[in-house]
Amino acid sequence: MEIKLGEIGKIVGGQELGHYVKVVDDGPNTGGFLVVTSTDSDMQDGFDSWVEDMQTLQRFFEEAGWVIDWSSDLPHVPT
């Protein structure tokens, strides 16, 4: 499963279908990753979860059953 860091993807399968997701490398602050989800691609109304490492991040995506469209036509929102 491909997980892109710092990019916005649309959830096209699994939980939160139709929402957007962005994974932020929070290593300098917490050593882990923030998983931000939002109903809009501008990520203004987002909710976040934290995972401790890449293996846990992979498991997080798998447990949610997420299929993500990482198309490049989605806006880039700085972290």
ChimeraX attribute file (.defattr): number of C-alpha atoms within 10 A of each C-alpha:
attribute: neighborCount
match mode: 1-to-1
recipient: residues
	/A:1	9
	/A:2	10
	/A:3	15
	/A:4	14
	/A:5	13
	/A:6	15
	/A:7	19
	/A:8	27
	/A:9	25
	/A:10	24
	/A:11	20
	/A:12	16
	/A:13	15
	/A:14	15
	/A:15	14
	/A:16	17
	/A:17	15
	/A:18	15
	/A:19	19
	/A:20	24
	/A:21	29
	/A:22	26
	/A:23	22
	/A:24	19
	/A:25	18
	/A:26	16
	/A:27	12
	/A:28	7
	/A:29	8
	/A:30	12
	/A:31	11
	/A:32	18
	/A:33	22
	/A:34	20
	/A:35	21
	/A:36	18
	/A:37	24
	/A:38	20
	/A:39	17
	/A:40	14
	/A:41	20
	/A:42	14
	/A:43	19
	/A:44	11
	/A:45	11
	/A:46	17
	/A:47	13
	/A:48	14
	/A:49	11
	/A:50	17
	/A:51	18
	/A:52	14
	/A:53	13
	/A:54	13
	/A:55	9
	/A:56	14
	/A:57	19
	/A:58	14
	/A:59	12
	/A:60	16
	/A:61	18
	/A:62	13
	/A:63	11
	/A:64	12
	/A:65	16
	/A:66	19
	/A:67	18
	/A:68	23
	/A:69	16
	/A:70	18
	/A:71	11
	/A:72	10
	/A:73	8
	/A:74	15
	/A:75	13
	/A:76	15
	/A:77	13
	/A:78	7
	/A:79	10
